[in-house]
């Protein structure tokens, strides 16, 4: 006899991909639990017809009772464990009251509450099975890229679907696409970060920020990486903000490694940045020498010296003091500490950024083993990075006379907050706090574009007979880029500061420095 109730359960289970033997097992378990409430000693036989999608339950211990006459007797009658004398004698004419007889359990005669109990129990078992299946399948795929459909935005993150909408995956805010969340219904690549054996919500945690996604883009955009001529050693990422990529040449590769990735006119790296929503990507040359690697990783800041610090016995990470020019201390730390944090993640070392003055005050012994000379540091401290060409004039000069850059105290809070030793364990907490900051201005890049537009207008009106820039200045390009980096990170209101203000008349504009 076919039973629509169980056909529906069967079809539902087929959709969920549960094997038929497992369906039978779950149905038996469910029905036995329900029957225990009526008759713990009931002898049940389960007949499952796979071809007909039919499921039967035979109760071999139904008790024969008097036919109910009153409403109360009818309400008390339980068809799952009892049978009326009239019905029993249709099966066996010799049956007597209180005898046991075998009969199929007709679930359509059950009250709705019993149906609900069976369905609820069955659904619970299917959910448990699905959770176990998801865990077994996806726990082996941690770190892999999968295709996911963006379903909805949640208070604490975003919901995605895997496997043709059959499996949910959750992406927390601190692992999401910071600036370029896809539209609902679109498909994106995500990385499986974590799989939980049991969870009330999605068991799978995915991320858009994992280094593997950026590495995949690098391989697709840089032929030298795709064919193995250049090796990506490690990637450190801060979602939607900034990444540092450590690379090295494979044996036999003689071309410029960094230049091969950056490309002519920076076209290659700009294309990659565009694919990641404008995320700034810095290419760092890897070195087996940890001090050199740290010096490269802390860029764009210049480094005077990298000093090894003896670790405590409980510490596993190597620790270093990184002495930098005073004027580049904030650049080494970076806005919100991002630069030094990425350097820590990239190198795997604990890094304590120390300004030159503080190093001397603390009696820290350092040498000039970095990538900057005493002369260059002196030039930096004298403000040569903001030395402007007095020969450049234009008609709109007066309109710029009062637009003076005040960088005083720009990163004082950052220095106070981040003038500590960083290690890789700090990354997750820092990243979470970064993206929980609701005051973070996601439109700051547009403000900077407006500023650069004003600069371009100023330069376009410059007299053609202006003097050429003094190319003998060893820091003319690097330091301007350094300050440009600071400006991109955070700008105070344009106002005159008697200590740091510089008149536009003194600016030595070089187009190449602002491209």
C-alpha positions as CSV (number, residue, x, y, z in Angstrom):
1,X,0.0,0.0,0.0
2,X,1.4,3.4,-1.0
3,X,1.7,6.1,1.6
4,X,1.9,9.7,0.4
5,X,3.3,10.9,3.6
6,X,6.4,8.8,3.3
7,X,6.6,9.4,-0.4
8,X,7.0,13.0,0.4
9,X,9.7,12.2,2.9
10,X,11.4,10.0,0.4
11,X,11.4,12.6,-2.3
12,X,12.7,15.2,0.1
13,X,15.5,12.9,1.1
14,X,16.4,12.2,-2.5
15,X,16.8,15.9,-3.1
16,X,19.1,16.1,-0.2
17,X,21.2,13.3,-1.6
18,X,20.8,10.9,1.3
19,X,21.4,7.2,0.4
20,X,18.3,4.9,0.5
21,X,19.7,2.6,3.3
22,X,20.3,5.7,5.4
23,X,16.7,6.9,4.7
24,X,15.4,3.5,6.0
25,X,17.5,3.8,9.0
26,X,16.4,7.3,9.8
27,X,12.7,6.4,9.3
28,X,12.9,3.4,11.5
29,X,14.6,5.4,14.2
30,X,12.0,8.2,14.0
31,X,9.0,5.9,14.1
32,X,10.3,3.8,17.0
33,X,10.9,7.0,19.0
34,X,7.3,8.1,18.4
35,X,5.9,4.6,19.2
36,X,7.8,4.5,22.5
37,X,5.4,7.2,23.7
38,X,2.4,4.9,23.2
39,X,3.9,1.4,23.6
40,X,7.5,0.9,24.5
41,X,7.1,-2.9,23.9
42,X,5.6,-2.7,20.5
43,X,7.1,-5.2,18.0
44,X,7.5,-3.3,14.7
45,X,8.4,-4.5,11.3
46,X,9.6,-2.1,8.6
47,X,9.0,-2.9,4.9
48,X,10.7,-0.6,2.4
49,X,9.9,-1.1,-1.3
50,X,12.7,0.7,-3.1
51,X,11.1,0.3,-6.6
52,X,7.7,1.6,-5.6
53,X,9.0,4.2,-3.2
54,X,6.7,2.6,-0.7
55,X,7.2,2.3,3.0
56,X,5.2,0.2,5.4
57,X,5.2,-0.4,9.1
58,X,3.6,-3.5,10.6
59,X,2.8,-3.6,14.3
60,X,2.8,-7.2,15.5
61,X,1.5,-6.4,19.0
62,X,-1.7,-4.5,18.4
63,X,-4.1,-5.2,21.2
64,X,-7.8,-6.0,20.4
65,X,-10.2,-3.7,22.2
66,X,-13.9,-3.1,22.4
67,X,-15.3,-0.9,19.7
68,X,-15.4,2.6,21.2
69,X,-19.0,3.9,21.7
70,X,-18.8,7.2,23.4
71,X,-16.8,10.3,22.4
72,X,-14.4,9.9,25.3
73,X,-13.7,6.3,24.2
74,X,-13.2,7.3,20.6
75,X,-10.7,10.0,21.8
76,X,-8.9,7.5,23.9
77,X,-8.5,5.0,21.1
78,X,-5.0,4.7,19.8
79,X,-4.8,3.2,16.3
80,X,-1.1,2.8,16.3
81,X,-1.2,0.2,19.1
82,X,-4.9,-0.8,19.3
83,X,-7.4,-2.4,16.9
84,X,-11.2,-2.7,17.4
85,X,-12.7,-6.2,17.8
86,X,-14.8,-5.6,14.7
87,X,-11.7,-4.8,12.6
88,X,-9.6,-7.6,14.2
89,X,-12.2,-10.3,13.3
90,X,-12.0,-9.2,9.6
91,X,-8.4,-10.4,9.8
92,X,-8.9,-13.4,12.1
93,X,-12.5,-14.5,12.9
94,X,-11.3,-16.3,16.0
95,X,-9.6,-13.3,17.6
96,X,-10.7,-12.4,21.1
97,X,-10.4,-9.2,23.2
98,X,-7.0,-8.4,24.6
99,X,-5.3,-10.7,22.0
100,X,-2.4,-9.4,20.0
101,X,-2.6,-9.2,16.2
102,X,-0.4,-7.9,13.4
103,X,-1.6,-5.0,11.3
104,X,-0.2,-2.3,9.1
105,X,0.1,1.0,10.8
106,X,-2.1,3.5,8.8
107,X,-0.5,6.8,9.3
108,X,-3.3,8.7,7.6
109,X,-5.4,7.8,10.6
110,X,-3.0,9.4,13.0
111,X,-3.7,12.8,14.5
112,X,-1.9,15.7,13.0
113,X,0.3,16.1,16.1
114,X,1.7,12.6,15.5
115,X,2.4,13.5,11.9
116,X,4.2,16.6,13.0
117,X,6.3,14.6,15.6
118,X,7.4,12.1,12.9
119,X,8.3,14.8,10.4
120,X,10.1,16.8,13.1
121,X,12.1,13.8,14.2
122,X,12.9,12.8,10.7
123,X,14.0,16.4,9.7
124,X,16.3,16.5,12.7
125,X,18.0,13.3,11.7
126,X,18.4,14.5,8.1
127,X,20.0,17.7,9.4
128,X,22.4,15.8,11.5
129,X,23.3,13.6,8.5
130,X,23.8,16.6,6.3
131,X,26.0,18.3,8.9
132,X,28.1,15.2,9.1
133,X,28.3,14.9,5.3
134,X,29.2,18.6,4.9
135,X,32.0,18.2,7.5
136,X,33.4,15.1,6.0
137,X,33.4,16.5,2.5
138,X,34.5,20.1,3.1
139,X,36.9,19.6,6.0
140,X,39.3,18.1,3.4
141,X,39.0,21.2,1.2
142,X,40.1,23.9,3.7
143,X,42.3,26.3,1.8
144,X,40.7,25.5,-1.6
145,X,39.0,28.0,-3.9
146,X,35.3,27.2,-4.6
147,X,32.6,29.0,-6.6
148,X,29.9,30.5,-4.5
149,X,26.7,32.4,-5.0
150,X,26.1,35.5,-3.0
151,X,22.7,35.1,-1.4
152,X,22.2,37.8,1.2
153,X,23.7,40.3,3.6
154,X,23.5,39.4,7.3
155,X,24.1,41.5,10.4
156,X,27.5,39.9,11.0
157,X,28.5,39.0,7.5
158,X,27.3,37.5,4.2
159,X,25.6,34.3,3.2
160,X,26.7,32.3,0.2
161,X,25.6,29.0,-1.4
162,X,27.8,26.2,-2.6
163,X,26.9,23.1,-4.6
164,X,24.0,24.5,-6.6
165,X,22.5,26.2,-3.5
166,X,22.5,23.0,-1.5
167,X,25.2,24.1,1.1
168,X,25.3,27.4,3.0
169,X,28.6,29.2,3.7
170,X,29.1,32.2,5.9
171,X,31.6,35.1,5.2
172,X,32.3,37.3,8.3
173,X,32.7,41.0,7.7
174,X,36.4,40.9,8.6
175,X,37.0,38.3,5.8
176,X,34.8,40.0,3.2
177,X,35.3,42.1,0.0
178,X,35.9,45.4,1.7
179,X,35.2,47.7,-1.2
180,X,33.6,45.6,-3.9
181,X,31.0,43.3,-2.5
182,X,29.4,41.4,-5.4
183,X,25.7,41.9,-6.1
184,X,23.2,39.5,-4.7
185,X,22.8,36.5,-7.0
186,X,26.3,36.8,-8.6
187,X,29.0,34.1,-8.4
188,X,32.5,34.7,-7.0
189,X,35.5,32.7,-6.0
190,X,35.9,32.2,-2.2
191,X,38.3,30.3,-0.1
192,X,37.2,27.7,2.5
193,X,38.7,28.8,5.7
194,X,37.0,26.7,8.4
195,X,34.5,23.8,8.6
196,X,32.7,23.2,11.9
197,X,31.4,19.7,12.7
198,X,28.3,21.2,14.3
199,X,26.7,24.7,14.0
200,X,23.3,26.2,14.3
201,X,24.1,28.3,11.3
202,X,26.4,27.7,8.4
203,X,29.1,25.1,9.1
204,X,31.4,26.5,6.4
205,X,33.3,29.8,6.9
206,X,34.6,31.3,3.7
207,X,36.9,34.2,2.9
208,X,37.6,36.6,0.1
209,X,40.8,37.7,1.7
210,X,42.9,34.6,1.6
211,X,46.2,34.9,-0.1
212,X,45.4,32.0,-2.4
213,X,42.9,34.2,-4.3
214,X,45.5,36.9,-4.9
215,X,48.0,34.3,-5.9
216,X,45.5,32.9,-8.4
217,X,45.1,36.3,-9.9
218,X,48.9,36.8,-10.0
219,X,49.3,33.5,-11.9
220,X,46.6,34.5,-14.4
221,X,48.0,37.9,-15.0
222,X,51.8,37.4,-14.8
223,X,53.1,34.7,-17.3
224,X,56.5,34.6,-15.4
225,X,54.6,33.4,-12.3
226,X,52.3,31.1,-14.2
227,X,55.3,29.2,-15.8
228,X,57.3,29.1,-12.6
229,X,60.1,31.6,-13.5
230,X,59.1,33.7,-10.6
231,X,57.9,32.1,-7.3
232,X,55.4,33.7,-5.0
233,X,56.9,32.9,-1.6
234,X,54.3,34.4,0.7
235,X,51.4,36.9,0.6
236,X,50.1,39.0,3.5
237,X,46.7,40.7,3.0
238,X,44.5,43.2,4.6
239,X,41.2,42.9,2.9
240,X,40.4,45.6,0.3
241,X,43.2,47.8,1.7
242,X,46.7,46.6,1.0
243,X,48.7,43.5,0.3
244,X,52.4,42.6,0.4
245,X,53.6,39.9,-2.0
246,X,57.0,38.4,-1.4
247,X,58.6,37.0,-4.6
248,X,61.9,35.5,-5.7
249,X,63.4,34.4,-9.0
250,X,63.6,30.7,-9.9
251,X,66.9,29.3,-10.9
252,X,67.9,30.6,-14.4
253,X,65.6,33.6,-14.4
254,X,67.9,36.7,-15.0
255,X,65.3,39.4,-15.6
256,X,64.2,42.0,-13.0
257,X,61.8,40.1,-10.7
258,X,59.9,43.2,-9.4
259,X,59.8,44.9,-12.8
260,X,58.4,41.7,-14.4
261,X,55.5,41.8,-12.0
262,X,54.9,45.5,-11.9
263,X,55.1,45.8,-15.7
264,X,55.7,48.6,-18.1
265,X,54.2,51.9,-16.7
266,X,52.9,49.7,-13.8
267,X,50.2,48.3,-16.1
268,X,50.5,44.7,-14.8
269,X,50.2,45.5,-11.1
270,X,47.5,48.1,-11.8
271,X,45.4,45.5,-13.6
272,X,45.7,43.2,-10.7
273,X,44.8,45.9,-8.2
274,X,41.7,46.7,-10.3
275,X,40.6,43.1,-10.2
276,X,40.8,43.3,-6.4
277,X,38.7,46.4,-6.1
278,X,41.6,48.9,-6.0
279,X,43.5,47.0,-3.2
280,X,47.0,48.4,-3.1
281,X,49.5,45.6,-3.9
282,X,53.1,45.9,-3.0
283,X,55.7,43.5,-4.4
284,X,58.5,42.7,-2.0
285,X,61.7,40.9,-2.9
286,X,62.2,37.9,-0.8
287,X,65.5,37.1,0.9
288,X,66.7,34.1,2.9
289,X,68.4,36.7,5.1
290,X,65.7,37.6,7.6
291,X,67.1,41.1,8.2
292,X,67.1,41.9,4.5
293,X,63.6,40.4,4.2
294,X,62.3,42.6,7.0
295,X,64.0,45.7,5.5
296,X,62.3,45.0,2.2
297,X,58.9,44.2,3.8
298,X,58.8,47.4,5.8
299,X,58.9,49.5,2.6
300,X,58.1,52.2,1.6
301,X,59.9,53.4,4.7
302,X,63.7,53.5,4.6
303,X,65.5,51.5,7.2
304,X,68.7,52.4,9.1
305,X,69.2,49.1,10.8
306,X,67.5,45.8,11.7
307,X,68.6,44.6,15.1
308,X,68.0,41.0,16.4
309,X,66.5,40.8,19.9
310,X,67.1,37.7,22.0
311,X,63.8,35.9,22.5
312,X,62.4,34.7,25.7
313,X,62.4,30.9,26.0
314,X,58.6,30.8,25.5
315,X,58.6,32.8,22.3
316,X,58.9,31.1,19.0
317,X,59.0,34.0,16.6
318,X,62.3,35.9,16.0
319,X,62.1,39.5,17.3
320,X,63.8,42.5,15.8
321,X,64.1,46.3,16.4
322,X,63.8,48.1,13.1
323,X,65.4,51.6,13.4
324,X,64.0,54.0,10.8
325,X,64.6,57.7,10.1
326,X,62.5,59.9,12.4
327,X,60.6,61.5,9.5
328,X,59.7,58.0,8.2
329,X,58.5,56.5,11.5
330,X,54.9,57.0,10.7
331,X,55.4,55.7,7.2
332,X,56.9,52.5,8.6
333,X,54.0,51.9,10.9
334,X,51.4,52.9,8.3
335,X,47.9,54.1,8.7
336,X,46.2,52.1,11.4
337,X,49.4,50.1,11.7
338,X,48.7,48.2,8.4
339,X,52.2,48.5,7.0
340,X,54.0,47.0,10.0
341,X,51.2,44.4,10.5
342,X,51.6,43.2,6.9
343,X,55.4,43.1,7.3
344,X,55.0,41.0,10.4
345,X,52.6,38.5,8.7
346,X,54.9,38.4,5.6
347,X,58.2,37.8,7.5
348,X,56.8,35.8,10.4
349,X,58.9,37.9,12.8
350,X,58.1,40.2,15.7
351,X,58.9,43.7,14.6
352,X,59.3,46.8,16.9
353,X,59.6,49.9,14.8
354,X,61.8,52.5,16.5
355,X,62.5,56.1,15.4
356,X,66.1,57.1,15.3
357,X,65.7,59.7,18.1
358,X,64.0,57.2,20.4
359,X,66.7,54.6,19.6
360,X,69.4,57.0,20.6
361,X,67.5,58.1,23.7
362,X,67.0,54.4,24.8
363,X,70.7,53.7,24.1
364,X,69.9,51.2,21.4
365,X,73.1,50.4,19.6
366,X,72.6,50.4,15.8
367,X,74.7,50.6,12.7
368,X,74.1,51.9,9.2
369,X,73.3,48.5,7.7
370,X,70.0,49.4,6.1
371,X,69.1,51.0,2.8
372,X,69.7,54.6,3.7
373,X,72.8,56.6,4.4
374,X,73.4,59.2,7.1
375,X,73.5,61.9,4.4
376,X,70.2,60.9,3.0
377,X,68.6,60.8,6.5
378,X,69.9,64.3,7.2
379,X,68.3,65.4,3.9
380,X,65.1,63.8,4.9
381,X,65.1,65.4,8.3
382,X,65.7,68.8,6.7
383,X,62.5,68.3,4.7
384,X,64.0,67.9,1.3
385,X,61.2,65.5,0.4
386,X,59.0,68.5,0.2
387,X,61.5,70.8,-1.5
388,X,59.6,72.7,-4.2
389,X,60.9,74.5,-7.3
390,X,60.7,78.3,-6.9
391,X,61.0,78.8,-10.7
392,X,57.6,77.3,-11.4
393,X,55.0,80.0,-11.7
394,X,51.5,80.1,-13.1
395,X,48.5,82.3,-13.3
396,X,46.6,80.5,-10.6
397,X,49.5,80.7,-8.1
398,X,47.6,83.0,-5.7
399,X,44.8,80.5,-5.4
400,X,47.3,77.9,-4.1
401,X,49.3,80.2,-1.8
402,X,47.2,79.4,1.2
403,X,46.7,75.6,0.4
404,X,49.5,74.5,2.8
405,X,49.8,70.9,3.9
406,X,49.8,70.3,7.6
407,X,51.2,66.9,8.4
408,X,51.9,67.7,12.0
409,X,50.6,65.1,14.4
410,X,49.0,63.3,11.5
411,X,49.8,59.9,12.9
412,X,50.4,60.7,16.6
413,X,47.6,58.4,17.7
414,X,48.8,55.6,15.3
415,X,52.2,55.9,16.8
416,X,50.8,55.7,20.3
417,X,48.6,52.8,19.5
418,X,51.1,50.9,17.5
419,X,54.5,51.7,19.0
420,X,54.7,48.2,20.3
421,X,56.0,44.8,19.1
422,X,53.7,43.1,16.6
423,X,53.4,39.4,16.0
424,X,51.3,37.2,13.8
425,X,48.9,36.3,16.6
426,X,47.7,40.0,16.6
427,X,46.5,39.9,13.0
428,X,43.0,38.4,13.4
429,X,42.0,40.7,16.3
430,X,43.5,43.7,14.5
431,X,41.7,42.9,11.2
432,X,38.4,42.4,13.0
433,X,38.7,45.8,14.7
434,X,39.7,47.4,11.5
435,X,36.5,46.5,9.7
436,X,34.3,47.0,12.7
437,X,35.3,50.7,12.7
438,X,32.2,52.4,11.2
439,X,34.0,55.7,11.0
440,X,36.4,54.4,8.4
441,X,36.0,56.6,5.3
442,X,35.6,54.4,2.3
443,X,35.4,57.4,0.0
444,X,38.8,58.8,0.9
445,X,40.3,57.8,-2.4
446,X,37.8,60.1,-4.2
447,X,39.0,63.0,-2.0
448,X,42.6,62.3,-3.0
449,X,41.6,62.2,-6.7
450,X,40.1,65.6,-6.3
451,X,43.3,66.9,-4.7
452,X,45.5,65.4,-7.5
453,X,43.1,67.0,-10.1
454,X,43.9,70.3,-8.6
455,X,47.6,69.5,-8.8
456,X,47.3,68.5,-12.4
457,X,45.5,71.8,-13.2
458,X,48.3,73.7,-11.5
459,X,51.0,71.8,-13.5
460,X,49.2,72.2,-16.8
461,X,49.4,76.0,-16.5
462,X,53.1,76.0,-15.7
463,X,55.4,78.0,-18.1
464,X,57.1,75.9,-20.7
465,X,60.4,77.6,-20.0
466,X,60.5,76.4,-16.3
467,X,63.8,75.0,-15.1
468,X,64.4,71.3,-15.1
469,X,64.3,69.6,-11.8
470,X,67.7,68.9,-10.1
471,X,68.2,65.2,-10.8
472,X,71.2,65.1,-8.6
473,X,69.0,64.9,-5.5
474,X,69.2,61.2,-4.6
475,X,65.9,61.3,-2.8
476,X,63.9,63.4,-5.2
477,X,61.7,60.6,-6.4
478,X,61.6,58.1,-3.6
479,X,60.8,60.6,-0.9
480,X,58.0,62.3,-2.9
481,X,56.4,58.9,-3.3
482,X,56.9,58.3,0.4
483,X,54.9,61.5,1.2
484,X,52.4,60.7,-1.4
485,X,51.9,57.4,0.4
486,X,51.3,59.2,3.7
487,X,48.9,61.6,2.1
488,X,46.9,58.7,0.6
489,X,46.6,57.1,4.0
490,X,45.2,60.1,5.9
491,X,45.0,63.9,5.5
492,X,44.0,66.6,8.0
493,X,42.3,69.7,6.8
494,X,44.4,71.9,4.6
495,X,45.7,74.6,7.0
496,X,48.8,76.5,7.7
497,X,51.2,75.0,10.2
498,X,54.2,77.2,11.1
499,X,56.4,74.2,11.6
500,X,55.6,72.1,8.6
501,X,53.9,74.3,6.1
502,X,55.5,74.8,2.7
503,X,54.5,77.3,0.1
504,X,53.5,76.0,-3.3
505,X,56.1,78.4,-4.8
506,X,58.7,76.0,-3.5
507,X,57.2,72.9,-5.1
508,X,59.3,71.1,-7.6
509,X,56.6,69.2,-9.4
510,X,57.6,66.2,-11.5
511,X,54.9,64.4,-13.5
512,X,56.6,61.1,-13.2
513,X,56.4,61.2,-9.4
514,X,52.6,61.4,-9.3
515,X,51.8,58.8,-12.0
